[in-house]
Amino acid sequence: MKHRNYDTAQTFNKKLNEQGQINNYLIRSGDTELASNNCFKKWTQKEEQELIRLVTEEKLTLSQLSRTMKRSRGAIIQRLDIIFERKTEQLKSIEQDILTFATQKKENKKAKKPRTLTKKQKVEKRSKNLRNGRPPKSHFPWSEKEQSYVKNMYAKRVSIYDIADRCQRSPKAIAAHLKNAGLMSVTEFSKY
């Protein structure tokens, strides 16, 4: 009885079992050890772990795996394919989780509310900046109005230093704001 007469190996094995010829077939094909054992039993989790260990650590050949595991070479290949698919799906799931987490983190970062300072905090911060030799609005949050003003003035080719004086910020802060907005190149930014 030849394998190619049947659609699948499963049908082939079923026919052999029905006719009581499975042991004869295995003996003829050279798998005498398998003929004496129940080679069509389900794989246990322990057997799968042992197979993975033998493949990764011992680096056995397919024939050696077959003898050690007391399974046919075809069964070993099929089980390795199943394990590989399972591991691939687990990796894809982990990758998707990481992408979801990164996207959520990025969205949370964008959704941050602009911090606002009380009048008292603003006065204290300005005086501290002046005492330390910095512009009065150094390290203050940017308002929408300020952002549009800086962009418009830069578009009109007003000097960065003039914009900085008018906004009470450092030239480097103005340049960094324009670079982050995509209006200034990195090389141009490095001048400040």
Backbone as numpy.savetxt, mean C-alpha at the origin, in Angstrom:
# Nx Ny Nz CAx CAy CAz Cx Cy Cz
-6.83 -46.51 -18.96 -7.68 -45.34 -18.96 -6.78 -44.11 -18.96
-6.98 -43.21 -19.92 -6.11 -42.04 -20.05 -6.83 -40.79 -19.59
-6.06 -39.87 -19.05 -6.58 -38.62 -18.48 -7.28 -37.78 -19.54
-6.78 -37.74 -20.77 -7.34 -36.85 -21.80 -8.75 -37.23 -22.25
-9.23 -38.42 -21.88 -10.59 -38.83 -22.24 -11.64 -38.11 -21.41
-11.24 -37.42 -20.35 -12.18 -36.76 -19.46 -11.92 -35.27 -19.43
-12.97 -34.51 -19.12 -12.87 -33.05 -19.14 -11.90 -32.51 -18.10
-11.94 -33.04 -16.91 -11.08 -32.53 -15.85 -10.43 -33.68 -15.10
-9.41 -33.32 -14.35 -8.72 -34.32 -13.54 -9.67 -34.87 -12.48
-10.58 -34.02 -12.00 -11.53 -34.45 -10.98 -12.44 -35.56 -11.53
-12.93 -35.37 -12.75 -13.78 -36.38 -13.38 -12.98 -37.67 -13.57
-11.73 -37.51 -13.99 -10.84 -38.64 -14.21 -10.67 -39.44 -12.91
-10.37 -38.73 -11.83 -10.17 -39.40 -10.52 -11.46 -40.07 -10.06
-12.58 -39.42 -10.28 -13.87 -39.98 -9.88 -14.12 -41.30 -10.62
-13.84 -41.29 -11.93 -14.03 -42.51 -12.73 -13.12 -43.63 -12.26
-11.86 -43.26 -11.96 -10.92 -44.29 -11.49 -11.39 -44.88 -10.16
-11.87 -44.00 -9.24 -12.36 -44.48 -7.95 -13.55 -45.40 -8.12
-14.47 -45.03 -9.02 -15.66 -45.84 -9.26 -15.28 -47.23 -9.74
-14.24 -47.30 -10.53 -13.85 -48.58 -11.09 -12.82 -49.30 -10.24
-12.44 -48.66 -9.10 -11.48 -49.30 -8.21 -10.09 -49.38 -8.79
-9.78 -48.51 -9.71 -8.50 -48.59 -10.40 -7.51 -47.52 -9.97
-7.84 -46.72 -8.98 -6.97 -45.60 -8.61 -5.59 -46.07 -8.17
-5.51 -47.11 -7.35 -4.21 -47.59 -6.91 -3.38 -48.11 -8.08
-4.02 -48.84 -9.01 -3.29 -49.34 -10.18 -2.75 -48.19 -11.01
-3.57 -47.13 -11.18 -3.14 -45.98 -11.97 -1.94 -45.30 -11.31
-2.00 -45.11 -9.99 -0.90 -44.46 -9.29 0.37 -45.30 -9.33
0.22 -46.60 -9.22 1.39 -47.47 -9.28 2.01 -47.40 -10.67
1.18 -47.42 -11.73 1.69 -47.34 -13.10 2.39 -46.00 -13.35
1.87 -44.91 -12.73 2.46 -43.59 -12.98 3.69 -43.35 -12.12
4.05 -44.28 -11.25 5.28 -44.15 -10.47 5.06 -43.62 -9.07
3.83 -43.31 -8.68 3.56 -42.81 -7.35 3.12 -43.96 -6.44
4.06 -44.88 -6.18 3.70 -46.07 -5.39 3.41 -45.71 -3.94
4.13 -44.72 -3.39 3.86 -44.32 -2.01 2.46 -43.75 -1.89
2.06 -42.98 -2.88 0.74 -42.35 -2.85 -0.37 -43.39 -3.01
-0.07 -44.45 -3.73 -1.08 -45.48 -3.93 -1.45 -46.13 -2.61
-0.48 -46.24 -1.69 -0.77 -46.88 -0.41 -1.46 -45.92 0.56
-1.31 -44.62 0.37 -1.93 -43.63 1.25 -3.22 -43.09 0.63
-3.99 -42.42 1.44 -5.20 -41.78 0.93 -4.79 -40.43 0.35
-4.48 -40.40 -0.93 -3.93 -39.18 -1.55 -5.01 -38.17 -1.89
-6.27 -38.49 -1.74 -7.33 -37.55 -2.11 -8.00 -36.93 -0.89
-7.32 -36.98 0.25 -7.86 -36.35 1.45 -7.68 -34.83 1.36
-8.50 -34.10 2.10 -8.43 -32.64 2.09 -7.17 -32.18 2.80
-6.69 -31.01 2.39 -5.51 -30.42 3.01 -5.91 -29.80 4.35
-5.14 -30.09 5.37 -5.37 -29.45 6.66 -4.53 -28.19 6.74
-4.86 -27.34 7.69 -4.10 -26.09 7.86 -2.65 -26.41 8.25
-2.47 -27.44 9.05 -1.13 -27.85 9.48 -0.30 -28.30 8.27
-0.94 -29.05 7.36 -0.24 -29.50 6.15 0.14 -28.32 5.27
-0.75 -27.34 5.15 -0.45 -26.15 4.36 0.74 -25.40 4.93
0.75 -25.25 6.25 1.87 -24.55 6.90 3.18 -25.30 6.69
3.11 -26.63 6.77 4.30 -27.45 6.55 4.78 -27.31 5.11
3.86 -27.29 4.16 4.21 -27.12 2.76 4.90 -25.77 2.54
4.34 -24.71 3.12 4.95 -23.39 3.00 6.35 -23.38 3.60
6.50 -24.02 4.76 7.81 -24.09 5.41 8.82 -24.85 4.54
8.39 -25.97 4.00 9.29 -26.78 3.16 9.72 -26.02 1.91
8.80 -25.27 1.34 9.11 -24.53 0.11 10.04 -23.35 0.42
9.73 -22.60 1.48 10.50 -21.39 1.76 11.82 -21.66 2.48
11.79 -22.55 3.48 13.00 -22.77 4.27 13.87 -23.90 3.73
13.25 -25.04 3.44 14.01 -26.21 3.01 14.36 -26.16 1.52
13.53 -25.44 0.75 13.72 -25.29 -0.69 13.82 -26.66 -1.39
12.84 -27.51 -1.11 12.79 -28.84 -1.70 12.27 -28.78 -3.13
12.66 -29.77 -3.93 12.14 -29.87 -5.29 10.72 -30.41 -5.23
10.04 -30.38 -6.36 8.66 -30.86 -6.42 8.57 -32.34 -6.06
9.51 -33.14 -6.56 9.51 -34.58 -6.24 9.74 -34.81 -4.75
10.66 -34.06 -4.16 10.94 -34.19 -2.74 9.72 -33.76 -1.92
9.07 -32.68 -2.33 7.85 -32.23 -1.66 6.78 -33.31 -1.73
6.64 -33.91 -2.90 5.63 -34.95 -3.11 5.85 -36.13 -2.16
7.10 -36.57 -2.05 7.41 -37.69 -1.16 7.24 -37.30 0.31
7.70 -36.09 0.68 7.63 -35.65 2.07 6.19 -35.46 2.52
5.40 -34.83 1.67 4.01 -34.52 2.02 3.07 -35.69 1.75
3.57 -36.71 1.03 2.76 -37.88 0.64 1.55 -37.43 -0.17
1.83 -36.56 -1.14 0.82 -36.04 -2.06 1.40 -36.11 -3.47
0.53 -36.11 -4.45 1.01 -36.13 -5.83 1.60 -34.77 -6.19
2.45 -34.78 -7.22 3.05 -33.52 -7.67 1.98 -32.54 -8.11
0.95 -33.04 -8.76 -0.16 -32.18 -9.19 -0.88 -31.54 -8.02
-1.07 -32.33 -6.94 -1.74 -31.80 -5.75 -0.89 -30.72 -5.09
0.43 -30.91 -5.09 1.35 -29.91 -4.51 1.26 -28.61 -5.31
1.32 -28.73 -6.63 1.26 -27.53 -7.49 -0.07 -26.81 -7.30
-1.15 -27.57 -7.29 -2.48 -26.98 -7.13 -2.60 -26.26 -5.78
-2.10 -26.88 -4.71 -2.20 -26.26 -3.38 -1.33 -25.01 -3.31
-0.14 -25.03 -3.93 0.72 -23.84 -3.95 0.04 -22.69 -4.70
-0.65 -23.02 -5.80 -1.41 -21.99 -6.53 -2.49 -21.38 -5.65
-3.20 -22.21 -4.92 -4.27 -21.72 -4.03 -3.69 -20.83 -2.93
-2.59 -21.26 -2.34 -1.94 -20.47 -1.28 -1.47 -19.14 -1.84
-0.85 -19.18 -3.03 -0.36 -17.95 -3.65 -1.51 -16.98 -3.92
-2.62 -17.49 -4.46 -3.78 -16.63 -4.72 -4.31 -16.02 -3.43
-4.38 -16.82 -2.38 -4.87 -16.34 -1.08 -3.96 -15.23 -0.54
-2.64 -15.45 -0.61 -1.68 -14.46 -0.13 -1.76 -13.18 -0.97
-1.93 -13.35 -2.29 -2.05 -12.19 -3.16 -3.28 -11.37 -2.80
-4.39 -12.04 -2.55 -5.62 -11.33 -2.17 -5.45 -10.63 -0.82
-4.75 -11.28 0.12 -4.49 -10.64 1.41 -3.65 -9.39 1.22
-2.62 -9.48 0.37 -1.77 -8.31 0.12 -2.56 -7.19 -0.54
-3.43 -7.55 -1.49 -4.27 -6.53 -2.14 -5.19 -5.87 -1.13
-5.73 -6.66 -0.20 -6.61 -6.12 0.83 -5.84 -5.16 1.73
-4.63 -5.54 2.12 -3.80 -4.68 2.97 -3.45 -3.40 2.22
-3.09 -3.54 0.94 -2.76 -2.37 0.11 -3.95 -1.43 0.02
-5.15 -1.98 -0.16 -6.36 -1.16 -0.24 -6.61 -0.44 1.08
-6.39 -1.15 2.20 -6.55 -0.53 3.52 -5.59 0.64 3.69
-4.35 0.45 3.25 -3.34 1.51 3.36 -3.75 2.71 2.51
-4.19 2.46 1.28 -4.62 3.56 0.41 -5.82 4.30 1.00
-6.77 3.56 1.55 -7.94 4.18 2.18 -7.52 5.04 3.35
-6.62 4.51 4.18 -6.13 5.25 5.34 -5.41 6.52 4.90
-4.54 6.41 3.89 -3.79 7.58 3.41 -4.74 8.63 2.84
-5.76 8.20 2.09 -6.73 9.12 1.51 -7.51 9.84 2.61
-7.95 9.08 3.62 -8.69 9.69 4.72 -7.82 10.68 5.48
-6.56 10.32 5.68 -5.65 11.21 6.40 -5.44 12.50 5.60
-5.29 12.36 4.28 -5.10 13.52 3.41 -6.35 14.41 3.44
-7.53 13.80 3.39 -8.78 14.56 3.43 -8.95 15.27 4.77
-8.57 14.58 5.86 -8.66 15.19 7.19 -7.72 16.38 7.29
-6.54 16.26 6.67 -5.57 17.34 6.69 -6.13 18.56 5.95
-6.76 18.30 4.79 -7.35 19.39 4.00 -8.52 20.02 4.74
-9.26 19.22 5.49 -10.47 19.70 6.13 -10.20 20.42 7.46
-8.93 20.60 7.80 -8.62 21.29 9.05 -9.19 22.69 9.02
-9.78 23.06 10.12 -10.32 24.41 10.23 -9.16 25.37 10.45
-9.21 26.54 9.82 -8.13 27.49 10.05 -8.16 27.95 11.50
-7.01 27.97 12.09 -6.97 28.36 13.50 -7.20 29.87 13.62
-7.91 30.25 14.62 -8.18 31.67 14.85 -7.64 32.05 16.22
-7.15 33.25 16.29 -6.59 33.75 17.54 -7.50 34.83 18.11
-7.53 34.89 19.42 -8.30 35.97 20.06 -7.51 37.27 19.92
-8.15 38.40 20.17 -7.48 39.70 20.06 -6.28 39.77 20.99
-6.46 39.26 22.19 -5.38 39.29 23.18 -4.19 38.46 22.68
-4.47 37.26 22.12 -3.41 36.41 21.61 -2.68 37.07 20.45
-3.44 37.75 19.57 -2.83 38.44 18.43 -1.87 39.54 18.91
-2.31 40.34 19.88 -1.47 41.42 20.40 -0.21 40.86 21.04
-0.36 39.81 21.84 0.80 39.19 22.50 1.78 38.63 21.48
1.24 37.96 20.47 2.08 37.34 19.45 2.82 38.39 18.62
2.14 39.49 18.27 2.78 40.56 17.50 3.92 41.19 18.30
3.65 41.46 19.57 4.70 42.09 20.38 5.89 41.14 20.57
5.61 39.86 20.72 6.69 38.86 20.85 7.51 38.81 19.56
6.83 38.83 18.41 7.53 38.82 17.12 8.43 40.04 16.99
7.93 41.20 17.35 8.72 42.43 17.25 9.92 42.39 18.19
9.72 41.87 19.41 10.84 41.74 20.36 11.93 40.83 19.82
11.52 39.80 19.07 12.49 38.83 18.52 13.02 39.23 17.14
12.66 40.43 16.68 13.19 40.93 15.41 12.52 40.33 14.19
11.31 39.81 14.34 10.57 39.24 13.21 9.46 40.19 12.80
8.93 40.01 11.60 7.78 40.83 11.17 6.59 40.59 12.10
5.70 41.59 12.27 4.58 41.47 13.22 3.68 40.26 12.97
3.41 39.89 11.73 2.48 38.78 11.45 3.21 37.44 11.21
4.44 37.36 11.67 5.21 36.12 11.50 4.50 34.97 12.24
4.31 33.87 11.56 3.66 32.66 12.10 2.18 32.86 12.44
1.55 33.82 11.80 0.10 34.00 11.94 -0.59 33.20 10.84
-1.81 32.74 11.07 -2.55 32.06 9.99 -2.86 33.05 8.86
-2.91 32.52 7.64 -3.19 33.36 6.46 -4.71 33.47 6.28
-5.17 34.68 6.06 -6.60 34.87 5.76 -6.79 34.75 4.25
-8.02 34.51 3.84 -8.35 34.42 2.40 -7.97 35.72 1.69
-8.28 36.81 2.34 -8.01 38.14 1.78 -6.51 38.34 1.54
-5.71 37.93 2.54 -4.26 38.05 2.43 -3.71 37.18 1.31
-4.23 35.96 1.21 -3.77 35.03 0.18 -4.02 35.60 -1.21
-5.23 36.09 -1.45 -5.55 36.64 -2.78 -4.75 37.90 -3.05
-4.51 38.71 -2.03 -3.72 39.94 -2.19 -2.30 39.60 -2.65
-1.68 38.63 -1.98 -0.31 38.23 -2.33 -0.25 37.70 -3.76
-1.20 36.87 -4.14 -1.23 36.31 -5.50 -1.41 37.41 -6.54
-2.33 38.33 -6.28 -2.58 39.44 -7.23 -1.36 40.34 -7.38
-0.73 40.67 -6.26 0.44 41.55 -6.30 1.60 40.86 -7.03
1.79 39.58 -6.80 2.85 38.83 -7.47 2.57 38.76 -8.98
1.30 38.61 -9.35 0.92 38.57 -10.77 1.21 39.92 -11.43
1.12 41.00 -10.66 1.40 42.35 -11.19 2.89 42.66 -11.16
3.71 41.69 -10.83 5.17 41.79 -10.79 5.69 42.76 -9.72
4.97 42.83 -8.60 5.44 43.62 -7.46 6.51 42.80 -6.75
7.54 43.47 -6.28 8.66 42.80 -5.62 8.18 42.03 -4.39
8.81 40.88 -4.14 8.48 40.05 -2.97 8.72 40.85 -1.69
9.77 41.65 -1.69 10.10 42.44 -0.50 9.01 43.49 -0.23
8.48 44.11 -1.28 7.39 45.08 -1.11 6.12 44.40 -0.60
5.82 43.24 -1.16 4.64 42.48 -0.71 4.81 42.11 0.77
6.02 41.68 1.14 6.29 41.30 2.52 6.09 42.48 3.47
6.57 43.67 3.08 6.39 44.87 3.91 4.91 45.20 4.09
4.16 45.15 3.00 2.73 45.49 3.07 1.94 44.48 3.89
2.34 43.21 3.85 1.60 42.16 4.58 2.14 41.94 5.99
3.23 42.61 6.33 3.89 42.46 7.63 4.34 41.01 7.87
4.90 40.44 6.82 5.44 39.08 6.88 6.83 39.08 6.27
7.56 38.01 6.47 8.92 37.94 5.92 8.87 37.61 4.44
9.89 38.02 3.68 9.94 37.68 2.25 9.93 36.17 2.02
10.58 35.42 2.93 10.60 33.96 2.80 9.19 33.38 2.97
8.39 33.95 3.88 7.02 33.48 4.08 6.18 33.75 2.84
6.36 34.91 2.22 5.63 35.25 0.99 6.04 34.29 -0.12
7.35 34.07 -0.26 7.86 33.17 -1.31 7.36 31.74 -1.08
7.35 31.30 0.18 6.87 29.94 0.48 5.39 29.80 0.15
4.63 30.84 0.45 3.20 30.81 0.15 2.97 30.72 -1.37
3.74 31.48 -2.12 3.61 31.47 -3.59 4.09 30.12 -4.16
5.14 29.56 -3.57 5.64 28.26 -4.04 4.58 27.18 -3.78
3.97 27.20 -2.59 2.94 26.21 -2.26 1.70 26.37 -3.13
1.45 27.58 -3.58 0.30 27.83 -4.46 0.62 27.46 -5.91
1.89 27.13 -6.18 2.30 26.73 -7.53 2.62 27.90 -8.43
2.80 29.08 -7.85 3.08 30.27 -8.65 4.56 30.60 -8.73
5.37 29.92 -7.92 6.81 30.19 -7.90 7.56 28.87 -7.98
8.63 28.86 -8.74 9.42 27.63 -8.87 10.32 27.46 -7.64
10.84 26.26 -7.48 11.69 25.94 -6.34 12.99 26.73 -6.42
13.53 26.86 -7.62 14.78 27.60 -7.78 14.58 29.08 -7.45
13.46 29.63 -7.86 13.15 31.03 -7.54 12.95 31.20 -6.03
12.30 30.20 -5.42 12.05 30.24 -3.98 13.36 30.22 -3.18
14.35 29.47 -3.68 15.61 29.33 -2.96 16.38 30.64 -2.84
16.00 31.66 -3.63 16.65 32.98 -3.54 16.29 33.70 -2.24
15.19 33.30 -1.65 14.72 34.01 -0.45 15.05 33.20 0.74
